[in-house]
Amino acid sequence: MESKPFIVIGEDELSLAQALKYLQMSGKLQSFVTEIARQYVLEQELEELETTTVDTEKLQKSIADFRAQNNLTDSQKFQRWLDEKGMNYGMLESQIASGFKMLQLKNSLTEGKLEDYFTERKEYLDSVVLSRIVVQDKELGDAIYLKIVEEGANFEELVKEFSITNDRNVKGLIGPVSIGTLPESVRTAMEGANSGQVMGPFNIDGYWCVFRFEEFQPASFDNENLKRRLENEIFDRWLAEKLQNLKVKISAN
């Protein structure tokens, strides 16, 4: 039996093997295969999960809300939108239902684990607001620090005069910045710091930074947006482990 082409471009018919070759040449074959494997793993997990049924009334309400939010309540306008997206109503319904099922899967994976994970990640979740002066020369950084600490020079004026980064336009203000992403030298210096305390200069990526501590913003487990972020992180870790242990073989002539 004659095999059908995988894709037709203009008048040329390409086989799956040719298409994979082009992906390999462009360096995108790995991401292509990874996405297929990702969807495969998720489909298998959703099939095994007993609670993946989606309430019909809830699904239709979600679609109605989606149409209202996107100004698609008019039936003709909604149909034009579906046509533009290459979809029909059933495909949209299936897409939204998949979103509900994914949420159920995430909940099953994170149930009872979220608070412990929050504690584990808290150093990276706590944030600080800082102001900074960034220069290329250590001696200049030292001089700026002394001007502020010993001579009482105005920090904002020195930002405007010396700092080389774009945040000079907002008086050097940066943040909130996750504490865990800061260099260890900066984290150590900030321990017990008070608002307005000046520190530095610190060598960061070849530049010298003088910081002023503005505000500490501790992460709260009561923050619903943060909880969703942590759920996504746990889910991504789980999926990465699944993919790492998955054997994938490509067979194409």
N, C-alpha and C positions, 0 to 999 in steps of 0.2 A: 504493500500500500504506500502510495506516494505521500511523503510527509508535507504538511502545510508549513509555509514560512512563518517564522516567529513574528516578523514585522515587515511591512512594506513601506519603503521610502521612495516617493516618486513612482518610478516604474520598476525599481529594483526590489527583489524579494530577498530578505536576509534570514538566515537560519538562526536558531538559538545559539549555536556555536560561534557564528560570526558576531552576533550581538555581544556575547560574553567576551569575545576577543577585544572588541572596541572598548568595553568597560575596563578591561584589564589594562589596555594601552593608556587610557585616561586616568588610571589610578583609582577608579571608582568601583571596581569589582568587589573589593572587600566590604565596602559600605552597603552595596547592593545585596550581597549574600547575607550580611549581618541583619539587614532589615527583614529579609525573608525568614531567617531563623527566628528573629524576634517575634514576628507575627505568628509563626508556627508554635512557639512556646506558649504564647498568650492564648492561642486558640485551644491548645491542649489543656491548659490549666482551667480555662473557662468551662470546658466540657466536663471536667472532673468536679467542678464546684457545684454543689447541690443547690445553692441559693441564687443561681444566675437567671431565674425567671424575672421578667420585668412586668410590673403591673401595667395593664393596658391603659387604664385611666390616667395614671401618672405619666406614661409615655405621651399620650395625646395632649395632656396639659403642657408638657415640656415643649412639644412642637408648637403649640399655640403661643406659648411665651416667647419662643424663638422668633416666630413670625412677627409678633408685636414689637419686640425689641429691634428688629431689623426692618421695620416698616414694610412688611410683606403680607399684611392682612387682606389686601385685595387679591382675589383669586387669580386674575390674569397676570398681575405683577408677580405673584408668587410662582406661577408657571413659567414666566419668562426667566425668573431667577434660577429655577431648576434647570431649564434648558441651557442657560449660560454655564452652569456648573457641570453639565453633562450628567445630570441626575434625574431620577423620577421620585415620586413621593415615597415609594417603598424603600428606595435606597437611603433617603434622608431618615426615614423611620428606623431603618436598620442601623444607621450610623449613630443616632442618638441612643438607641437601645444598647449598642455596644459600649457607649460611654457610661451608662448605668451599670452594666456588667463589670466594666473595668473598676468602677468605684467599689463595687461589692468585693472584687478580688483584692483591691488594696486594703479594704477594711479587714478582710480575713487575715491578711499578712501582717497587719500592724496591731491588731487587737492585743492588748495587754503588754505591748512592747514600747509604746510611744513615750511614756514618762521616763523609762530607763534610758532610752535613746536621747531624749532631751538632756538628761543629766550628763551623758557621755559627750554630747556635742556642745555643752553650754559655753565653753570657752570660745567657740567659734560663733555662737549665737549672740553673746553679749557684744554691744557696740559702743563706740566712743565717737564723739564729735571733736575734731581737731582743727586748728588753724596752722598753716605752715608757711615757711619761707624756704624756697629751694634755690640753691646756688651751685655752681660748678666747682668752687674752690673751697677747701677746708679752712684755710686761713680767713677767708671772708665769712664763712659760717661761724667761726669762733668769734670774730670781731662783732658780728651782728648779735650773737648771744650775749656778749659782754655789754654791748650798748643797751640792751633791753634790761638785763639783770642788774648791772651796776650803775648805769646812767639813767635808767628809767625812760629810755627812748620808746616812742610810740610804735607798737608792733605793726599796726595797719599801714603806717607811713613807710616802714621798712619793707613791708610786703610789696607795696607799690613801687618802691625805688629799686629793689634788688631781685625779687623773685622772678624766675624765668618760666614758670608754668602758667597755664591759662587760668588757674584758680586765683591768680593775682587780681583778676577782675572782680572777684567776690571776697576780697580781703584775705585770701588764702584759706578760706573755710572749706573743709572737706568732711564728708561723713553724712550719716552714720557709717562707720567703718567697722567691720568685724574684727574684734581684738585678735582672734586666732590667725588672721591673715597678716598681721603686722610683724615685722622682724622682732626677734627675741629681745634685742637691745632696747627697742622702743617699748615693748610690753613690760620689761623689767623696770624701766624708768617711770612708767605710768602707774605702777603699783602704789596705791595710796595717794595719788596725785590729787591736788585740789584745783578747782576751776581757776583758770588764769595762770597756772604754773607753766613756766617755759623750760624746755628741755632740748638738749642737743649740743652741737649738730651731730646727726647720724648719717652714716654712709649708706645710702639706699640706691642700688642700681647705678653706682658711679656718680651720683649726685649727693650733695650735702643738705640735710634738712634740719631746720630749727622748728620745733613744734611748740604750740601752746595748747595745753589741755583745756577743752571747753566744757564737755559734759560726758558723763557715763550713762549709758542706756542699757540697763540689764534686760535680758530676755525674760519673757514671762510665759509659762506654760499655759496660761489662760488665753493667750493670743491665738485666735482661731486661724488666722492666716499662717502663723508660724506652724501650727499643728499640721495644716495641709502641706506645708513645705517639708516637714519632717516625714510625713507619710510618703511623699513622693521620693524622698531620699532613701527610705527603707525599701520601697518598691524597686527603685533603680538598682540598689545593691543586690537585692534578691534576683532581679532579672539578669544582671551582669554575671552573677555566679552561675545561673542556669546556662547562659550562653557559653561561658568559659568551659563548662563541662560537657558541652554538646559537640558530638562529632558530626562534621559536615563534609560531604564529598560531592564534588561536581562532576557529572558524567555528561560530556557532550563531544560529538565527533568534530 
